[in-house]
């Protein structure tokens, strides 16, 4: 009878180990999925702040052409996805 209880104990320990490893994996995955692209935002903000103060049409067109808005939709989709996960 002691063999059966020892076997159950080992199965119980294995189950706890699996649950602990799954919890660690989920925690690490959640940490990695957090947005760490603050440096790209900082670059964009720096670019916007470096725009000219002139109100001439040529300078305004130059500033508009240098402003990169191609990723705006992607960032909004990422934000929407993140809000829907919680």
Order of alpha helices (4+ residues) and beta strands (2+ residues): alpha-alpha-alpha-alpha
